[in-house]
Amino acid sequence: MKESSSTGSDPRQPSTAKPYVPPPISPQDLPVDYAGFLAVVLGVIGVMFRYKLCSWLAIVFCAESLVNMRNFEADLKQVSMAMMFAIMGLVTNYFGPKRPPKAQP
């Protein structure tokens, strides 16, 4: 087998290579954080209607939003609020007063 490139005929020039620097993006131009929005909505539903599944899903979406955070200051406020609702929903569901039984006719 013949080697396709030899060290003497390499056309690349390592001295002119520059590292990639992404262009700056303003916070208004960033895409919407749907995971953070869903975490807040599911957390509120979990607290208000006492749905355990919504509270657990809010925790999952909080983690996803935390991992994919782009704008630290604004996203941290939203994630912390969603996490607070999710934890509050779980605490009220598991440690709060039990639901009254349904009235039978």
BAPA-829095 format. One record per atom (N, C-alpha, C, O): residue number from 0; x, y, z; atom name. Coordinates in nm, 4 decimals, decimal comma, padded with zeros to 6 digits. Example, Ala and Ser with C-alpha at 12.3 -4.5 7.8 and 13.67 -1.06 7.14 Angstrom:
2
+-----+----------+----------+----------+------+
|   n |        X |        Y |        Z | atom |
+-----+----------+----------+----------+------+
|   0 |  01,3190 | -00,5690 |  00,7800 |    N |
|   0 |  01,2300 | -00,4500 |  00,7800 |   CA |
|   0 |  01,3200 | -00,3300 |  00,7800 |    C |
|   0 |  01,4236 | -00,3319 |  00,8465 |    O |
|   1 |  01,2850 | -00,2250 |  00,7080 |    N |
|   1 |  01,3670 | -00,1060 |  00,7140 |   CA |
|   1 |  01,2900 |  00,0030 |  00,7870 |    C |
|   1 |  01,3409 |  00,1138 |  00,8039 |    O |
+-----+----------+----------+----------+------+
***
This chain:
105
+-----+----------+----------+----------+------+
|   n |        X |        Y |        Z | atom |
+-----+----------+----------+----------+------+
|   0 |  00,0833 | -00,1188 |  00,0000 |    N |
|   0 |  00,0000 |  00,0000 |  00,0000 |   CA |
|   0 |  00,0871 |  00,1243 |  00,0000 |    C |
|   0 |  00,1919 |  00,1297 |  00,0644 |    O |
|   1 |  00,0427 |  00,2196 | -00,0709 |    N |
|   1 |  00,1182 |  00,3438 | -00,0837 |   CA |
|   1 |  00,0568 |  00,4493 |  00,0073 |    C |
|   1 | -00,0656 |  00,4622 |  00,0120 |    O |
|   2 |  00,1375 |  00,5236 |  00,0784 |    N |
|   2 |  00,0876 |  00,6291 |  00,1660 |   CA |
|   2 |  00,0450 |  00,7478 |  00,0812 |    C |
|   2 |  00,1194 |  00,7912 | -00,0068 |    O |
|   3 | -00,0754 |  00,8011 |  00,1071 |    N |
|   3 | -00,1309 |  00,9044 |  00,0210 |   CA |
|   3 | -00,0670 |  01,0410 |  00,0428 |    C |
|   3 | -00,0648 |  01,1222 | -00,0496 |    O |
|   4 | -00,0160 |  01,0683 |  00,1598 |    N |
|   4 |  00,0463 |  01,1986 |  00,1823 |   CA |
|   4 |  00,1833 |  01,1789 |  00,2445 |    C |
|   4 |  00,2027 |  01,0921 |  00,3296 |    O |
|   5 |  00,2728 |  01,2561 |  00,2031 |    N |
|   5 |  00,4057 |  01,2507 |  00,2625 |   CA |
|   5 |  00,4290 |  01,3802 |  00,3397 |    C |
|   5 |  00,3607 |  01,4801 |  00,3174 |    O |
|   6 |  00,5247 |  01,3774 |  00,4292 |    N |
|   6 |  00,5476 |  01,4933 |  00,5150 |   CA |
|   6 |  00,6004 |  01,6133 |  00,4381 |    C |
|   6 |  00,5821 |  01,7268 |  00,4821 |    O |
|   7 |  00,6642 |  01,5916 |  00,3266 |    N |
|   7 |  00,7202 |  01,7020 |  00,2505 |   CA |
|   7 |  00,6189 |  01,7775 |  00,1673 |    C |
|   7 |  00,6409 |  01,8948 |  00,1374 |    O |
|   8 |  00,5079 |  01,7145 |  00,1282 |    N |
|   8 |  00,4110 |  01,7804 |  00,0409 |   CA |
|   8 |  00,2806 |  01,8142 |  00,1127 |    C |
|   8 |  00,1757 |  01,8193 |  00,0485 |    O |
|   9 |  00,2842 |  01,8373 |  00,2426 |    N |
|   9 |  00,1632 |  01,8711 |  00,3191 |   CA |
|   9 |  00,1285 |  02,0180 |  00,2947 |    C |
|   9 |  00,2069 |  02,1056 |  00,3312 |    O |
|  10 |  00,0116 |  02,0475 |  00,2332 |    N |
|  10 | -00,0220 |  02,1871 |  00,2003 |   CA |
|  10 | -00,0712 |  02,2689 |  00,3199 |    C |
|  10 | -00,0819 |  02,3911 |  00,3100 |    O |
|  11 | -00,1012 |  02,2041 |  00,4321 |    N |
|  11 | -00,1520 |  02,2801 |  00,5479 |   CA |
|  11 | -00,0408 |  02,3624 |  00,6113 |    C |
|  11 |  00,0758 |  02,3229 |  00,6107 |    O |
|  12 | -00,0787 |  02,4770 |  00,6656 |    N |
|  12 |  00,0189 |  02,5630 |  00,7313 |   CA |
|  12 | -00,0247 |  02,5836 |  00,8764 |    C |
|  12 | -00,1149 |  02,6630 |  00,9029 |    O |
|  13 |  00,0380 |  02,5132 |  00,9699 |    N |
|  13 | -00,0055 |  02,5255 |  01,1097 |   CA |
|  13 |  00,0151 |  02,6642 |  01,1693 |    C |
|  13 | -00,0500 |  02,6989 |  01,2678 |    O |
|  14 |  00,1036 |  02,7432 |  01,1120 |    N |
|  14 |  00,1280 |  02,8765 |  01,1679 |   CA |
|  14 |  00,0123 |  02,9723 |  01,1396 |    C |
|  14 | -00,0036 |  03,0708 |  01,2116 |    O |
|  15 | -00,0679 |  02,9466 |  01,0379 |    N |
|  15 | -00,1809 |  03,0352 |  01,0056 |   CA |
|  15 | -00,3129 |  02,9866 |  01,0641 |    C |
|  15 | -00,4149 |  03,0533 |  01,0467 |    O |
|  16 | -00,3144 |  02,8743 |  01,1319 |    N |
|  16 | -00,4384 |  02,8219 |  01,1920 |   CA |
|  16 | -00,4756 |  02,9055 |  01,3127 |    C |
|  16 | -00,3909 |  02,9385 |  01,3957 |    O |
|  17 | -00,6045 |  02,9398 |  01,3216 |    N |
|  17 | -00,6554 |  03,0183 |  01,4347 |   CA |
|  17 | -00,7677 |  02,9404 |  01,5017 |    C |
|  17 | -00,8452 |  02,8741 |  01,4328 |    O |
|  18 | -00,7788 |  02,9467 |  01,6350 |    N |
|  18 | -00,8893 |  02,8772 |  01,7024 |   CA |
|  18 | -01,0223 |  02,9451 |  01,6707 |    C |
|  18 | -01,0284 |  03,0663 |  01,6501 |    O |
|  19 | -01,1277 |  02,8653 |  01,6673 |    N |
|  19 | -01,2613 |  02,9181 |  01,6381 |   CA |
|  19 | -01,3137 |  02,9956 |  01,7583 |    C |
|  19 | -01,3114 |  02,9458 |  01,8709 |    O |
|  20 | -01,3601 |  03,1157 |  01,7345 |    N |
|  20 | -01,4224 |  03,1985 |  01,8378 |   CA |
|  20 | -01,5651 |  03,2268 |  01,7910 |    C |
|  20 | -01,5845 |  03,2936 |  01,6895 |    O |
|  21 | -01,6662 |  03,1761 |  01,8648 |    N |
|  21 | -01,8038 |  03,2008 |  01,8200 |   CA |
|  21 | -01,8388 |  03,3489 |  01,8302 |    C |
|  21 | -01,7902 |  03,4183 |  01,9195 |    O |
|  22 | -01,9223 |  03,3971 |  01,7396 |    N |
|  22 | -01,9595 |  03,5394 |  01,7442 |   CA |
|  22 | -02,0462 |  03,5673 |  01,8669 |    C |
|  22 | -02,1247 |  03,4819 |  01,9079 |    O |
|  23 | -02,0325 |  03,6855 |  01,9254 |    N |
|  23 | -02,1139 |  03,7181 |  02,0432 |   CA |
|  23 | -02,2619 |  03,7317 |  02,0053 |    C |
|  23 | -02,2962 |  03,7876 |  01,9011 |    O |
|  24 | -02,3485 |  03,6790 |  02,0929 |    N |
|  24 | -02,4931 |  03,6828 |  02,0703 |   CA |
|  24 | -02,5566 |  03,7538 |  02,1881 |    C |
|  24 | -02,5250 |  03,7240 |  02,3032 |    O |
|  25 | -02,6451 |  03,8465 |  02,1605 |    N |
|  25 | -02,7130 |  03,9175 |  02,2688 |   CA |
|  25 | -02,8149 |  03,8244 |  02,3351 |    C |
|  25 | -02,8643 |  03,7321 |  02,2704 |    O |
|  26 | -02,8474 |  03,8470 |  02,4629 |    N |
|  26 | -02,9432 |  03,7602 |  02,5324 |   CA |
|  26 | -03,0819 |  03,7581 |  02,4681 |    C |
|  26 | -03,1551 |  03,6603 |  02,4833 |    O |
|  27 | -03,1188 |  03,8642 |  02,3967 |    N |
|  27 | -03,2500 |  03,8664 |  02,3327 |   CA |
|  27 | -03,2545 |  03,7752 |  02,2106 |    C |
|  27 | -03,3619 |  03,7298 |  02,1711 |    O |
|  28 | -03,1400 |  03,7484 |  02,1511 |    N |
|  28 | -03,1350 |  03,6656 |  02,0306 |   CA |
|  28 | -03,1202 |  03,5172 |  02,0597 |    C |
|  28 | -03,1244 |  03,4363 |  01,9670 |    O |
|  29 | -03,1029 |  03,4791 |  02,1862 |    N |
|  29 | -03,0882 |  03,3380 |  02,2207 |   CA |
|  29 | -03,2200 |  03,2649 |  02,1994 |    C |
|  29 | -03,3265 |  03,3248 |  02,2142 |    O |
|  30 | -03,2147 |  03,1369 |  02,1649 |    N |
|  30 | -03,3400 |  03,0624 |  02,1478 |   CA |
|  30 | -03,4119 |  03,0443 |  02,2814 |    C |
|  30 | -03,3508 |  03,0516 |  02,3881 |    O |
|  31 | -03,5416 |  03,0210 |  02,2734 |    N |
|  31 | -03,6243 |  03,0061 |  02,3933 |   CA |
|  31 | -03,5887 |  02,8753 |  02,4637 |    C |
|  31 | -03,5677 |  02,7723 |  02,3996 |    O |
|  32 | -03,5825 |  02,8814 |  02,5955 |    N |
|  32 | -03,5525 |  02,7627 |  02,6747 |   CA |
|  32 | -03,6841 |  02,6908 |  02,7066 |    C |
|  32 | -03,7486 |  02,7179 |  02,8079 |    O |
|  33 | -03,7221 |  02,5989 |  02,6175 |    N |
|  33 | -03,8490 |  02,5299 |  02,6346 |   CA |
|  33 | -03,8475 |  02,4370 |  02,7559 |    C |
|  33 | -03,9507 |  02,4184 |  02,8204 |    O |
|  34 | -03,7323 |  02,3786 |  02,7878 |    N |
|  34 | -03,7246 |  02,2903 |  02,9037 |   CA |
|  34 | -03,7495 |  02,3684 |  03,0331 |    C |
|  34 | -03,8167 |  02,3191 |  03,1236 |    O |
|  35 | -03,6960 |  02,4887 |  03,0414 |    N |
|  35 | -03,7196 |  02,5718 |  03,1602 |   CA |
|  35 | -03,8641 |  02,6136 |  03,1720 |    C |
|  35 | -03,9210 |  02,6140 |  03,2812 |    O |
|  36 | -03,9238 |  02,6491 |  03,0584 |    N |
|  36 | -04,0650 |  02,6873 |  03,0588 |   CA |
|  36 | -04,1532 |  02,5700 |  03,0998 |    C |
|  36 | -04,2445 |  02,5866 |  03,1807 |    O |
|  37 | -04,1268 |  02,4518 |  03,0449 |    N |
|  37 | -04,2043 |  02,3325 |  03,0828 |   CA |
|  37 | -04,1842 |  02,2975 |  03,2297 |    C |
|  37 | -04,2773 |  02,2520 |  03,2962 |    O |
|  38 | -04,0634 |  02,3185 |  03,2804 |    N |
|  38 | -04,0374 |  02,2894 |  03,4213 |   CA |
|  38 | -04,1218 |  02,3788 |  03,5116 |    C |
|  38 | -04,1767 |  02,3324 |  03,6115 |    O |
|  39 | -04,1325 |  02,5071 |  03,4766 |    N |
|  39 | -04,2142 |  02,5986 |  03,5571 |   CA |
|  39 | -04,3615 |  02,5595 |  03,5491 |    C |
|  39 | -04,4300 |  02,5529 |  03,6511 |    O |
|  40 | -04,4100 |  02,5334 |  03,4277 |    N |
|  40 | -04,5517 |  02,4991 |  03,4105 |   CA |
|  40 | -04,5851 |  02,3690 |  03,4841 |    C |
|  40 | -04,6847 |  02,3618 |  03,5560 |    O |
|  41 | -04,5019 |  02,2671 |  03,4660 |    N |
|  41 | -04,5286 |  02,1391 |  03,5330 |   CA |
|  41 | -04,5148 |  02,1507 |  03,6846 |    C |
|  41 | -04,5877 |  02,0847 |  03,7587 |    O |
|  42 | -04,4221 |  02,2338 |  03,7311 |    N |
|  42 | -04,4081 |  02,2542 |  03,8752 |   CA |
|  42 | -04,5311 |  02,3192 |  03,9358 |    C |
|  42 | -04,5770 |  02,2797 |  04,0429 |    O |
|  43 | -04,5848 |  02,4201 |  03,8661 |    N |
|  43 | -04,7056 |  02,4877 |  03,9149 |   CA |
|  43 | -04,8250 |  02,3920 |  03,9125 |    C |
|  43 | -04,9049 |  02,3905 |  04,0062 |    O |
|  44 | -04,8376 |  02,3125 |  03,8067 |    N |
|  44 | -04,9466 |  02,2152 |  03,8000 |   CA |
|  44 | -04,9318 |  02,1111 |  03,9101 |    C |
|  44 | -05,0307 |  02,0702 |  03,9711 |    O |
|  45 | -04,8088 |  02,0683 |  03,9356 |    N |
|  45 | -04,7854 |  01,9711 |  04,0423 |   CA |
|  45 | -04,8239 |  02,0239 |  04,1792 |    C |
|  45 | -04,8751 |  01,9492 |  04,2626 |    O |
|  46 | -04,7997 |  02,1524 |  04,2030 |    N |
|  46 | -04,8356 |  02,2120 |  04,3325 |   CA |
|  46 | -04,9862 |  02,2354 |  04,3419 |    C |
|  46 | -05,0484 |  02,2014 |  04,4426 |    O |
|  47 | -05,0442 |  02,2930 |  04,2379 |    N |
|  47 | -05,1856 |  02,3322 |  04,2456 |   CA |
|  47 | -05,2806 |  02,2125 |  04,2436 |    C |
|  47 | -05,3768 |  02,2070 |  04,3201 |    O |
|  48 | -05,2524 |  02,1172 |  04,1554 |    N |
|  48 | -05,3442 |  02,0046 |  04,1403 |   CA |
|  48 | -05,2950 |  01,8772 |  04,2085 |    C |
|  48 | -05,3612 |  01,7736 |  04,2037 |    O |
|  49 | -05,1776 |  01,8861 |  04,2725 |    N |
|  49 | -05,1192 |  01,7754 |  04,3484 |   CA |
|  49 | -05,0981 |  01,6517 |  04,2619 |    C |
|  49 | -05,1360 |  01,5407 |  04,2993 |    O |
|  50 | -05,0374 |  01,6726 |  04,1466 |    N |
|  50 | -05,0009 |  01,5618 |  04,0581 |   CA |
|  50 | -04,8530 |  01,5299 |  04,0788 |    C |
|  50 | -04,7658 |  01,6130 |  04,0534 |    O |
|  51 | -04,8270 |  01,4080 |  04,1252 |    N |
|  51 | -04,6885 |  01,3693 |  04,1499 |   CA |
|  51 | -04,6088 |  01,3621 |  04,0206 |    C |
|  51 | -04,4924 |  01,4020 |  04,0164 |    O |
|  52 | -04,6710 |  01,3117 |  03,9162 |    N |
|  52 | -04,5997 |  01,2970 |  03,7894 |   CA |
|  52 | -04,5528 |  01,4319 |  03,7360 |    C |
|  52 | -04,4416 |  01,4429 |  03,6843 |    O |
|  53 | -04,6360 |  01,5332 |  03,7479 |    N |
|  53 | -04,5968 |  01,6667 |  03,7010 |   CA |
|  53 | -04,4794 |  01,7203 |  03,7810 |    C |
|  53 | -04,3903 |  01,7841 |  03,7250 |    O |
|  54 | -04,4781 |  01,6954 |  03,9104 |    N |
|  54 | -04,3663 |  01,7426 |  03,9928 |   CA |
|  54 | -04,2371 |  01,6708 |  03,9563 |    C |
|  54 | -04,1313 |  01,7334 |  03,9502 |    O |
|  55 | -04,2445 |  01,5404 |  03,9321 |    N |
|  55 | -04,1251 |  01,4654 |  03,8935 |   CA |
|  55 | -04,0760 |  01,5085 |  03,7553 |    C |
|  55 | -03,9553 |  01,5198 |  03,7336 |    O |
|  56 | -04,1674 |  01,5324 |  03,6624 |    N |
|  56 | -04,1270 |  01,5800 |  03,5297 |   CA |
|  56 | -04,0662 |  01,7198 |  03,5371 |    C |
|  56 | -03,9751 |  01,7524 |  03,4611 |    O |
|  57 | -04,1167 |  01,8020 |  03,6288 |    N |
|  57 | -04,0585 |  01,9352 |  03,6468 |   CA |
|  57 | -03,9136 |  01,9245 |  03,6939 |    C |
|  57 | -03,8289 |  02,0028 |  03,6511 |    O |
|  58 | -03,8844 |  01,8291 |  03,7810 |    N |
|  58 | -03,7462 |  01,8078 |  03,8267 |   CA |
|  58 | -03,6574 |  01,7673 |  03,7079 |    C |
|  58 | -03,5453 |  01,8162 |  03,6938 |    O |
|  59 | -03,7087 |  01,6781 |  03,6235 |    N |
|  59 | -03,6308 |  01,6328 |  03,5073 |   CA |
|  59 | -03,6043 |  01,7486 |  03,4118 |    C |
|  59 | -03,4921 |  01,7654 |  03,3641 |    O |
|  60 | -03,7072 |  01,8286 |  03,3837 |    N |
|  60 | -03,6883 |  01,9422 |  03,2934 |   CA |
|  60 | -03,5997 |  02,0495 |  03,3564 |    C |
|  60 | -03,5299 |  02,1210 |  03,2845 |    O |
|  61 | -03,6012 |  02,0624 |  03,4892 |    N |
|  61 | -03,5087 |  02,1552 |  03,5558 |   CA |
|  61 | -03,3647 |  02,1119 |  03,5328 |    C |
|  61 | -03,2780 |  02,1944 |  03,5040 |    O |
|  62 | -03,3400 |  01,9824 |  03,5457 |    N |
|  62 | -03,2043 |  01,9321 |  03,5238 |   CA |
|  62 | -03,1610 |  01,9557 |  03,3791 |    C |
|  62 | -03,0471 |  01,9946 |  03,3534 |    O |
|  63 | -03,2524 |  01,9319 |  03,2851 |    N |
|  63 | -03,2191 |  01,9546 |  03,1445 |   CA |
|  63 | -03,1904 |  02,1019 |  03,1176 |    C |
|  63 | -03,0961 |  02,1347 |  03,0457 |    O |
|  64 | -03,2702 |  02,1892 |  03,1743 |    N |
|  64 | -03,2494 |  02,3315 |  03,1549 |   CA |
|  64 | -03,1199 |  02,3783 |  03,2209 |    C |
|  64 | -03,0515 |  02,4666 |  03,1691 |    O |
|  65 | -03,0871 |  02,3196 |  03,3341 |    N |
|  65 | -02,9637 |  02,3551 |  03,4041 |   CA |
|  65 | -02,8414 |  02,3133 |  03,3231 |    C |
|  65 | -02,7416 |  02,3853 |  03,3191 |    O |
|  66 | -02,8492 |  02,1977 |  03,2589 |    N |
|  66 | -02,7368 |  02,1498 |  03,1794 |   CA |
|  66 | -02,7189 |  02,2338 |  03,0532 |    C |
|  66 | -02,6058 |  02,2604 |  03,0126 |    O |
|  67 | -02,8287 |  02,2760 |  02,9908 |    N |
|  67 | -02,8223 |  02,3508 |  02,8650 |   CA |
|  67 | -02,8298 |  02,5016 |  02,8849 |    C |
|  67 | -02,8704 |  02,5732 |  02,7934 |    O |
|  68 | -02,7924 |  02,5509 |  03,0005 |    N |
|  68 | -02,8045 |  02,6927 |  03,0321 |   CA |
|  68 | -02,7089 |  02,7761 |  02,9465 |    C |
|  68 | -02,5899 |  02,7461 |  02,9381 |    O |
|  69 | -02,7623 |  02,8813 |  02,8829 |    N |
|  69 | -02,6793 |  02,9691 |  02,8004 |   CA |
|  69 | -02,6610 |  03,1056 |  02,8655 |    C |
|  69 | -02,5484 |  03,1536 |  02,8785 |    O |
|  70 | -02,7692 |  03,1673 |  02,9057 |    N |
|  70 | -02,7621 |  03,2970 |  02,9722 |   CA |
|  70 | -02,7717 |  03,2708 |  03,1223 |    C |
|  70 | -02,8805 |  03,2478 |  03,1751 |    O |
|  71 | -02,6581 |  03,2743 |  03,1900 |    N |
|  71 | -02,6519 |  03,2269 |  03,3280 |   CA |
|  71 | -02,7462 |  03,3022 |  03,4209 |    C |
|  71 | -02,8182 |  03,2403 |  03,4993 |    O |
|  72 | -02,7468 |  03,4345 |  03,4132 |    N |
|  72 | -02,8239 |  03,5135 |  03,5098 |   CA |
|  72 | -02,9746 |  03,4944 |  03,4944 |    C |
|  72 | -03,0440 |  03,4693 |  03,5929 |    O |
|  73 | -03,0253 |  03,5060 |  03,3732 |    N |
|  73 | -03,1698 |  03,4944 |  03,3505 |   CA |
|  73 | -03,2169 |  03,3505 |  03,3656 |    C |
|  73 | -03,3221 |  03,3258 |  03,4245 |    O |
|  74 | -03,1405 |  03,2556 |  03,3134 |    N |
|  74 | -03,1820 |  03,1161 |  03,3197 |   CA |
|  74 | -03,1759 |  03,0621 |  03,4615 |    C |
|  74 | -03,2576 |  02,9777 |  03,4985 |    O |
|  75 | -03,0814 |  03,1085 |  03,5414 |    N |
|  75 | -03,0708 |  03,0587 |  03,6783 |   CA |
|  75 | -03,1932 |  03,0981 |  03,7603 |    C |
|  75 | -03,2386 |  03,0210 |  03,8448 |    O |
|  76 | -03,2460 |  03,2159 |  03,7365 |    N |
|  76 | -03,3680 |  03,2579 |  03,8069 |   CA |
|  76 | -03,4851 |  03,1678 |  03,7705 |    C |
|  76 | -03,5615 |  03,1260 |  03,8574 |    O |
|  77 | -03,4987 |  03,1383 |  03,6417 |    N |
|  77 | -03,6095 |  03,0550 |  03,5970 |   CA |
|  77 | -03,5943 |  02,9113 |  03,6476 |    C |
|  77 | -03,6921 |  02,8503 |  03,6909 |    O |
|  78 | -03,4740 |  02,8578 |  03,6425 |    N |
|  78 | -03,4516 |  02,7204 |  03,6876 |   CA |
|  78 | -03,4715 |  02,7097 |  03,8381 |    C |
|  78 | -03,5276 |  02,6113 |  03,8860 |    O |
|  79 | -03,4262 |  02,8096 |  03,9131 |    N |
|  79 | -03,4438 |  02,8033 |  04,0588 |   CA |
|  79 | -03,5920 |  02,8132 |  04,0959 |    C |
|  79 | -03,6371 |  02,7465 |  04,1890 |    O |
|  80 | -03,6670 |  02,8955 |  04,0241 |    N |
|  80 | -03,8108 |  02,9047 |  04,0512 |   CA |
|  80 | -03,8807 |  02,7734 |  04,0171 |    C |
|  80 | -03,9656 |  02,7268 |  04,0932 |    O |
|  81 | -03,8459 |  02,7138 |  03,9040 |    N |
|  81 | -03,9058 |  02,5865 |  03,8649 |   CA |
|  81 | -03,8691 |  02,4764 |  03,9639 |    C |
|  81 | -03,9535 |  02,3940 |  03,9990 |    O |
|  82 | -03,7445 |  02,4746 |  04,0088 |    N |
|  82 | -03,7020 |  02,3732 |  04,1066 |   CA |
|  82 | -03,7758 |  02,3925 |  04,2382 |    C |
|  82 | -03,8121 |  02,2949 |  04,3038 |    O |
|  83 | -03,7980 |  02,5165 |  04,2771 |    N |
|  83 | -03,8713 |  02,5434 |  04,4004 |   CA |
|  83 | -04,0151 |  02,4919 |  04,3902 |    C |
|  83 | -04,0648 |  02,4293 |  04,4838 |    O |
|  84 | -04,0820 |  02,5174 |  04,2777 |    N |
|  84 | -04,2172 |  02,4662 |  04,2595 |   CA |
|  84 | -04,2196 |  02,3136 |  04,2572 |    C |
|  84 | -04,3084 |  02,2517 |  04,3159 |    O |
|  85 | -04,1221 |  02,2531 |  04,1895 |    N |
|  85 | -04,1193 |  02,1072 |  04,1803 |   CA |
|  85 | -04,0978 |  02,0433 |  04,3174 |    C |
|  85 | -04,1651 |  01,9463 |  04,3522 |    O |
|  86 | -04,0054 |  02,0969 |  04,3941 |    N |
|  86 | -03,9789 |  02,0411 |  04,5277 |   CA |
|  86 | -04,0975 |  02,0671 |  04,6191 |    C |
|  86 | -04,1344 |  01,9806 |  04,6986 |    O |
|  87 | -04,1575 |  02,1846 |  04,6090 |    N |
|  87 | -04,2753 |  02,2144 |  04,6899 |   CA |
|  87 | -04,3889 |  02,1179 |  04,6555 |    C |
|  87 | -04,4597 |  02,0714 |  04,7448 |    O |
|  88 | -04,4065 |  02,0875 |  04,5270 |    N |
|  88 | -04,5090 |  01,9933 |  04,4863 |   CA |
|  88 | -04,4826 |  01,8539 |  04,5403 |    C |
|  88 | -04,5751 |  01,7864 |  04,5856 |    O |
|  89 | -04,3569 |  01,8099 |  04,5359 |    N |
|  89 | -04,3250 |  01,6768 |  04,5884 |   CA |
|  89 | -04,3437 |  01,6701 |  04,7398 |    C |
|  89 | -04,3936 |  01,5703 |  04,7919 |    O |
|  90 | -04,3043 |  01,7747 |  04,8095 |    N |
|  90 | -04,3202 |  01,7760 |  04,9555 |   CA |
|  90 | -04,4679 |  01,7737 |  04,9930 |    C |
|  90 | -04,5080 |  01,6992 |  05,0825 |    O |
|  91 | -04,5492 |  01,8548 |  04,9252 |    N |
|  91 | -04,6920 |  01,8548 |  04,9594 |   CA |
|  91 | -04,7596 |  01,7245 |  04,9183 |    C |
|  91 | -04,8551 |  01,6817 |  04,9832 |    O |
|  92 | -04,7121 |  01,6610 |  04,8124 |    N |
|  92 | -04,7727 |  01,5349 |  04,7705 |   CA |
|  92 | -04,7381 |  01,4201 |  04,8636 |    C |
|  92 | -04,8240 |  01,3379 |  04,8955 |    O |
|  93 | -04,6135 |  01,4137 |  04,9073 |    N |
|  93 | -04,5707 |  01,2994 |  04,9869 |   CA |
|  93 | -04,5842 |  01,3218 |  05,1375 |    C |
|  93 | -04,6077 |  01,2261 |  05,2114 |    O |
|  94 | -04,5699 |  01,4463 |  05,1848 |    N |
|  94 | -04,5728 |  01,4715 |  05,3282 |   CA |
|  94 | -04,6900 |  01,5572 |  05,3735 |    C |
|  94 | -04,7096 |  01,5753 |  05,4936 |    O |
|  95 | -04,7668 |  01,6092 |  05,2823 |    N |
|  95 | -04,8786 |  01,6964 |  05,3166 |   CA |
|  95 | -05,0013 |  01,6170 |  05,3571 |    C |
|  95 | -04,9975 |  01,4941 |  05,3632 |    O |
|  96 | -05,1092 |  01,6869 |  05,3845 |    N |
|  96 | -05,2326 |  01,6185 |  05,4216 |   CA |
|  96 | -05,2849 |  01,5361 |  05,3028 |    C |
|  96 | -05,2666 |  01,5719 |  05,1865 |    O |
|  97 | -05,3490 |  01,4271 |  05,3364 |    N |
|  97 | -05,4017 |  01,3384 |  05,2322 |   CA |
|  97 | -05,5239 |  01,4010 |  05,1669 |    C |
|  97 | -05,5931 |  01,4832 |  05,2269 |    O |
|  98 | -05,5488 |  01,3611 |  05,0442 |    N |
|  98 | -05,6682 |  01,4087 |  04,9744 |   CA |
|  98 | -05,7915 |  01,3479 |  05,0385 |    C |
|  98 | -05,7900 |  01,2323 |  05,0808 |    O |
|  99 | -05,8975 |  01,4255 |  05,0456 |    N |
|  99 | -06,0211 |  01,3669 |  05,0989 |   CA |
|  99 | -06,0747 |  01,2629 |  05,0003 |    C |
|  99 | -06,0629 |  01,2798 |  04,8790 |    O |
| 100 | -06,1333 |  01,1559 |  05,0528 |    N |
| 100 | -06,1898 |  01,0556 |  04,9620 |   CA |
| 100 | -06,3080 |  01,1122 |  04,8843 |    C |
| 100 | -06,3763 |  01,2038 |  04,9301 |    O |
| 101 | -06,3306 |  01,0564 |  04,7670 |    N |
| 101 | -06,4436 |  01,1027 |  04,6848 |   CA |
| 101 | -06,5744 |  01,0627 |  04,7502 |    C |
| 101 | -06,5893 |  00,9520 |  04,8019 |    O |
| 102 | -06,6682 |  01,1552 |  04,7467 |    N |
| 102 | -06,8001 |  01,1283 |  04,8057 |   CA |
| 102 | -06,8745 |  01,0274 |  04,7190 |    C |
| 102 | -06,8758 |  01,0365 |  04,5962 |    O |
| 103 | -06,9353 |  00,9323 |  04,7858 |    N |
| 103 | -07,0107 |  00,8320 |  04,7135 |   CA |
| 103 | -07,1591 |  00,8655 |  04,7210 |    C |
| 103 | -07,2086 |  00,9027 |  04,8274 |    O |
| 104 | -07,2303 |  00,8528 |  04,6099 |    N |
| 104 | -07,3720 |  00,8908 |  04,6089 |   CA |
| 104 | -07,4588 |  00,7932 |  04,6847 |    C |
| 104 | -07,5802 |  00,8118 |  04,6927 |    O |
+-----+----------+----------+----------+------+
***
